[in-house]
Amino acid sequence: MTTPTQSDTPAQPDAPVRTARRTADLTGGLQAADLADFYRDLHRHPELSRREFRTAGKLAAALRTAGYEVTEGVGGTGVVGVLRRGEGPVVWLRADMDALPVGEETGLDYASQVPGVMHACGHDLHVTWLMGAALALAAGRDVWSGTVVVIGQPAEEGGAGAAAMVADGMHTRFPRPDVVLGQHAAPGPVGLYSHTPGLTMSAADDLDLIVYGVGGHGSRPEAAVDPIVTAAHVVTRLQTVISREIAARHSAVLTVGQFHAGERSNIIPGEARLGLNLRTQDPAVREQILAAIRRIAEGECAAAGCPKAPEITVVSSYPTTVNDAALDTEIAAVHRAVFGDGAVLDAGPAMGSEDFSLLAPAGVPYDYWYVTSTPLSVWDGAPGADLMEKFANVPANHSPLFAPDLAVLVPGVQTLVSAALATLA
């Protein structure tokens, strides 16, 4: 008997290809119509942060039916489902559940039925993907071993939900993860999956700034200190922080998104309130800009003779999201095996922000990627000669026109399932 040479030995598929085949087996029975019904129902009934009672209930019911141990009310309205299948790694899969205070203008036949509220960021898609992945992994539990933990997170908008779940024992009440995985719907032609090893999303801070003046009659401004004029100077001067104080090699954005003052046109109010949003990718740059905001506000108020210094409060913060480079490379390779080499790209760090990374215990690697969701008819009809020009001309997240293509329902489940299988034994 002779020993077979290398050429005589059948070639074995590499790990990503094996994972892709297992993913196909587990997701082959998915019913797109069932996913679409679940998604449309969530889209019709959006719920704002910390009020995701109905959404959480639907996810919890689906998980229980699939055999998960379900805990509700984690961090408020959070849902955690645990499915154990022998010894092996622990994988956490997360989706956010909250909607936005945006009035829907899509004209869809399943448009929001809640006035002034819609799923303008795709969280209804995220929950549907998570539910579908949880069911597929439960149905195919004979092909993997380990533990799957499914997380429906409340209140991502505003940055409080992940922290609330952690404060409620997320890291101690449930099996400790070996990896934490998540994904987000994004504008772009359907069929692309963006992976960025390392820094993938920016830090964000929301700030409230109050300018105090002296109220009076509109006919006698000399007897008042007008906080509107002072706040307007603050707004104008803040526009120079990025362009004149931050080196061009750094990415940062400072936006004044709110300006509230006064009740009547002939009354000078006693105060003006600004809402600021800061995006940074470097902690030192963040501190530099925060100091500049304070310096400018205090300087303008002093110059105007305001009766007291401005009040500046950081009301919420998101950390940077920094993917584990090795894990992201591994999952990107799996997604190439599932969807084809040309479907996976690296779009680089985004200025958007997330609280996803707070769910990962210290030292646990995590990965977060994007699934493009713009209908091809919308993408093809958008002005622009290249990808970036078109990207700027299609409805993006937080737009009242944001309407993902339902063609992404099954692929979005496959991305989560394949990523989980890459770790599970």
C-alpha positions in Angstrom: 0.0 0.0 0.0 1.4 3.4 -1.0 1.1 6.6 0.8 -1.0 9.0 -1.3 0.8 12.0 -2.6 -0.6 15.5 -2.1 -2.2 15.4 -5.6 -3.9 12.1 -4.7 -5.5 13.7 -1.6 -8.9 15.3 -2.2 -8.7 19.1 -1.6 -10.5 20.2 1.5 -12.4 23.4 1.4 -11.0 26.2 3.6 -12.8 27.4 6.7 -14.8 30.3 5.0 -16.1 27.9 2.3 -17.1 25.3 4.9 -18.9 28.1 6.9 -20.7 29.3 3.7 -21.9 25.8 3.0 -23.2 25.4 6.6 -24.9 28.8 6.3 -26.6 27.7 3.1 -27.9 24.6 4.9 -29.2 26.5 7.9 -30.8 29.3 5.9 -32.1 27.3 3.0 -35.5 26.9 4.7 -36.0 30.6 5.4 -39.3 31.9 4.1 -38.8 35.4 2.7 -42.5 36.0 3.0 -42.5 35.3 6.7 -39.6 37.6 7.3 -41.3 40.3 5.2 -44.5 40.0 7.3 -42.5 40.3 10.5 -40.6 43.3 9.1 -43.7 45.1 7.8 -45.4 44.7 11.1 -42.5 46.3 13.0 -42.3 49.1 10.4 -46.0 49.9 10.8 -45.6 50.1 14.6 -42.4 52.0 15.4 -41.6 52.7 19.1 -39.3 55.4 20.4 -36.3 54.8 22.7 -37.2 53.1 26.0 -40.7 52.4 24.8 -40.1 49.4 22.6 -42.6 47.2 24.5 -44.4 45.8 21.5 -41.2 45.2 19.5 -39.5 43.5 22.4 -42.6 41.3 23.0 -42.6 40.1 19.4 -38.9 39.3 19.5 -39.3 37.5 22.8 -42.2 35.5 21.6 -40.3 34.3 18.5 -37.3 33.3 20.5 -39.4 31.3 23.0 -41.0 29.5 20.2 -37.6 28.5 18.8 -36.5 27.2 22.2 -34.4 30.0 23.6 -34.4 30.8 27.3 -35.7 34.4 27.3 -35.3 37.2 29.7 -37.2 40.4 29.2 -36.9 43.9 30.7 -33.1 43.9 30.7 -32.0 47.6 30.9 -35.6 48.7 30.5 -37.1 47.0 27.5 -34.2 44.8 26.4 -34.6 41.2 25.4 -32.0 38.4 25.9 -32.4 34.9 24.5 -29.9 32.1 25.3 -29.6 28.9 23.3 -27.1 26.3 24.6 -25.9 23.4 22.5 -23.1 21.6 24.4 -19.6 22.8 24.9 -18.1 25.5 22.8 -17.7 29.2 22.2 -20.3 31.8 23.2 -21.5 34.1 20.5 -23.5 37.3 21.2 -25.7 38.6 18.3 -27.2 42.1 18.8 -29.8 44.3 17.2 -31.2 47.6 18.3 -35.0 48.1 18.4 -35.9 51.8 18.7 -37.4 54.1 16.1 -36.9 57.9 15.5 -39.1 60.9 16.0 -39.3 61.4 12.2 -42.5 61.6 10.2 -42.5 59.0 7.4 -42.8 60.3 3.8 -42.0 57.0 1.9 -45.6 56.4 0.7 -45.1 52.6 1.4 -48.3 50.6 1.9 -46.8 49.4 5.2 -45.7 52.9 6.3 -45.7 53.9 9.9 -49.1 54.2 11.6 -47.6 56.3 14.4 -47.7 60.0 13.6 -44.3 61.6 13.7 -42.5 58.3 14.4 -40.8 55.9 11.9 -38.1 53.4 11.6 -35.9 55.8 9.7 -32.6 54.1 10.7 -33.4 50.5 9.8 -33.7 49.1 13.3 -36.8 47.2 12.2 -34.6 45.5 9.7 -32.0 44.7 12.4 -34.6 43.1 14.6 -36.0 41.0 11.7 -32.5 39.9 10.7 -31.8 39.0 14.3 -35.0 37.0 14.7 -34.4 35.2 11.4 -30.8 34.3 12.4 -31.9 33.1 15.8 -34.5 30.8 14.3 -32.1 29.5 11.7 -29.5 28.7 14.3 -32.1 27.0 16.5 -33.4 24.9 13.6 -29.8 23.9 12.6 -28.4 23.3 16.1 -27.2 19.9 15.1 -24.4 21.4 13.0 -22.8 23.5 15.7 -22.0 23.5 19.4 -21.6 26.3 21.9 -24.0 29.0 23.1 -25.8 31.6 21.1 -27.0 34.7 23.0 -29.5 36.9 21.1 -29.8 40.6 22.3 -32.6 43.0 21.4 -31.2 46.3 22.6 -33.4 49.3 23.4 -32.5 53.0 23.1 -29.6 53.0 20.7 -30.7 56.4 19.5 -29.3 58.7 22.2 -26.7 56.2 23.4 -28.3 55.0 26.6 -29.5 51.5 25.7 -26.3 49.4 25.8 -25.1 51.1 29.0 -28.5 50.4 30.6 -28.3 46.7 29.7 -24.8 46.5 31.1 -25.9 48.3 34.3 -28.7 45.7 34.6 -26.2 42.9 34.7 -25.7 42.0 31.0 -22.1 41.0 31.7 -22.9 38.9 34.7 -26.3 37.4 34.3 -25.7 35.8 30.9 -22.9 33.6 29.5 -19.7 35.6 28.9 -19.1 36.0 25.1 -16.1 35.0 23.1 -17.2 37.4 20.4 -19.9 40.1 20.0 -21.4 40.6 16.5 -23.7 43.3 15.0 -24.6 44.9 11.7 -26.4 47.9 10.4 -28.5 48.8 7.3 -26.9 51.5 5.2 -27.5 53.3 1.9 -25.9 51.9 -1.1 -26.9 49.5 -3.9 -28.3 46.2 -2.5 -25.8 43.4 -2.4 -22.7 45.0 -0.7 -21.3 44.3 2.7 -18.8 46.8 4.2 -16.1 45.6 6.6 -13.6 47.8 8.2 -10.9 46.3 10.5 -10.0 48.6 13.4 -11.8 52.0 13.7 -15.1 51.8 11.9 -17.3 54.4 13.7 -16.7 57.7 15.5 -17.3 58.9 19.0 -20.3 61.2 19.4 -21.3 63.7 22.0 -24.6 65.6 22.3 -24.3 68.9 24.2 -26.8 71.4 25.6 -25.7 75.0 25.7 -27.7 77.7 27.5 -26.9 81.3 26.9 -28.3 83.5 29.7 -29.5 87.1 28.8 -31.7 89.7 30.3 -35.2 89.7 29.0 -37.1 92.8 27.9 -39.4 94.5 25.4 -38.5 94.3 21.8 -38.8 98.1 21.5 -36.1 98.7 24.1 -33.2 96.4 23.4 -30.8 98.8 25.3 -32.5 97.7 28.5 -31.9 94.0 27.9 -29.1 91.6 27.0 -30.3 89.7 24.0 -29.3 86.0 24.3 -30.5 85.3 20.7 -27.8 87.6 19.2 -25.2 86.2 21.5 -26.2 82.6 20.7 -26.1 83.5 17.0 -22.5 84.7 17.4 -21.7 81.4 19.2 -23.1 79.4 16.3 -21.2 81.4 13.8 -17.9 81.2 15.7 -18.3 77.4 16.3 -18.1 77.0 12.5 -14.4 77.9 12.6 -13.4 75.3 15.2 -13.0 72.4 12.7 -11.6 74.5 9.9 -9.2 76.6 11.9 -8.3 74.7 15.0 -8.2 71.0 14.0 -5.4 69.6 11.8 -6.6 68.5 8.4 -5.4 64.9 9.0 -8.1 64.5 11.7 -11.8 63.8 11.0 -14.3 65.7 13.1 -17.7 67.2 12.7 -19.4 69.8 14.8 -23.1 70.5 14.2 -25.6 72.9 15.8 -28.8 71.0 15.4 -31.1 73.0 17.7 -31.7 76.7 18.4 -34.5 77.5 20.8 -35.4 80.9 22.1 -38.3 83.2 22.7 -42.1 82.9 22.4 -43.1 86.2 20.9 -41.5 88.5 18.2 -41.7 91.6 20.4 -40.2 90.0 23.5 -36.5 89.6 24.1 -36.2 86.3 26.0 -34.1 85.6 29.0 -32.2 82.7 27.6 -31.4 80.8 24.4 -30.7 77.1 24.1 -28.5 75.4 21.6 -28.2 71.7 20.9 -24.8 70.6 19.6 -23.5 67.3 18.1 -19.8 66.5 18.0 -18.2 63.6 16.1 -14.6 62.7 16.6 -12.2 59.7 16.0 -9.4 60.7 18.3 -9.8 61.3 22.1 -7.3 64.2 22.1 -9.2 65.9 19.3 -12.5 65.4 21.2 -11.0 67.1 24.3 -9.6 69.9 22.1 -13.0 70.6 20.5 -14.9 70.4 23.8 -12.5 73.0 25.3 -13.0 75.2 22.2 -16.8 75.1 22.6 -16.5 76.2 26.2 -14.0 78.9 25.4 -16.1 80.3 22.5 -19.4 80.2 24.4 -17.9 81.9 27.5 -16.1 84.5 25.4 -19.1 85.5 23.4 -21.2 85.7 26.6 -18.6 87.8 28.3 -18.4 90.1 25.3 -22.2 90.6 25.3 -22.4 91.3 29.0 -24.5 88.3 29.8 -25.4 88.2 33.5 -23.8 84.9 34.0 -21.6 82.3 32.2 -23.2 79.9 29.8 -24.2 76.5 31.0 -22.7 73.6 28.9 -23.8 70.0 29.6 -22.7 66.8 27.8 -26.1 65.0 27.8 -25.1 61.8 26.0 -22.0 60.2 24.5 -21.1 57.3 22.2 -17.7 55.7 22.2 -15.7 54.9 19.1 -16.4 51.5 17.5 -13.1 49.7 16.9 -13.5 46.3 15.3 -11.1 43.6 16.3 -9.0 43.5 13.1 -8.4 39.7 13.1 -12.1 38.9 13.8 -13.3 41.4 11.1 -10.9 39.9 8.6 -12.2 36.4 9.4 -15.8 37.4 9.0 -15.2 39.4 5.9 -13.6 36.3 4.4 -16.7 34.3 5.4 -19.0 36.9 3.8 -16.9 36.7 0.6 -17.5 33.0 0.5 -21.2 33.4 1.0 -21.8 36.4 -1.3 -18.8 36.5 -3.6 -15.6 38.4 -3.6 -17.0 41.5 -5.2 -19.7 41.9 -2.6 -17.4 42.7 0.3 -15.7 46.1 0.5 -14.0 48.4 3.0 -15.7 51.8 3.0 -13.4 53.0 5.8 -14.3 54.7 9.1 -17.7 56.4 9.2 -18.6 59.6 11.1 -21.7 57.8 12.3 -21.8 56.5 15.9 -23.1 53.5 17.9 -23.3 52.3 21.5 -22.8 48.7 20.3 -19.2 48.4 21.6 -20.4 49.0 25.2 -22.0 45.6 25.2 -18.7 43.8 24.8 -17.0 43.1 28.1 -13.5 44.4 28.4 -11.1 42.3 26.3 -13.8 40.5 24.3 -13.4 41.1 20.5 -16.3 42.4 18.5 -17.2 43.1 14.9 -19.7 45.4 13.3 -20.4 45.7 9.6 -22.9 47.2 7.1 -25.5 45.8 4.7 -26.4 48.1 1.9 -30.1 48.4 1.4 -31.0 51.0 -1.3 -33.3 49.5 -4.0 -31.5 49.2 -7.3 -34.1 51.2 -9.1 -33.6 54.1 -6.6 -29.8 53.8 -6.8 -29.7 53.7 -10.6 -32.0 56.7 -10.8 -29.9 58.8 -8.4 -27.8 61.6 -9.9 -24.0 61.0 -9.9 -21.3 59.5 -12.0 -19.6 57.4 -9.4 -20.3 55.6 -6.1 -19.8 58.6 -3.8 -21.9 61.0 -5.8 -24.8 58.5 -5.9 -24.3 57.8 -2.2 -25.0 61.4 -1.5 -28.2 61.4 -3.5 -30.2 58.5 -2.2 -32.2 58.5 1.0 -29.9 57.8 4.0 -30.5 56.7 7.5 -32.7 59.2 9.5 -34.3 60.5 6.3 -38.1 60.5 6.2 -37.7 58.8 2.8 -35.5 55.9 4.1 -37.0 52.7 2.6 -34.8 49.6 2.5 -35.3 47.0 -0.2 -37.0 43.9 1.2 -34.5 41.9 -1.0 -32.0 42.4 1.9 -34.1 40.4 4.3 -32.7 36.9 3.7 -29.1 38.1 3.0 -29.1 40.0 6.3 -30.0 36.9 8.1 -27.2 35.0 6.3 -24.6 37.5 7.3 -25.4 37.0 11.0 -25.7 33.2 10.7 -22.4 32.9 8.8 -20.6 35.2 11.2 -21.9 33.2 14.2 -20.9 29.9 12.6 -17.4 31.2 12.0 -16.9 31.1 15.8 -19.2 28.3 17.0 -17.6 24.9 17.2 
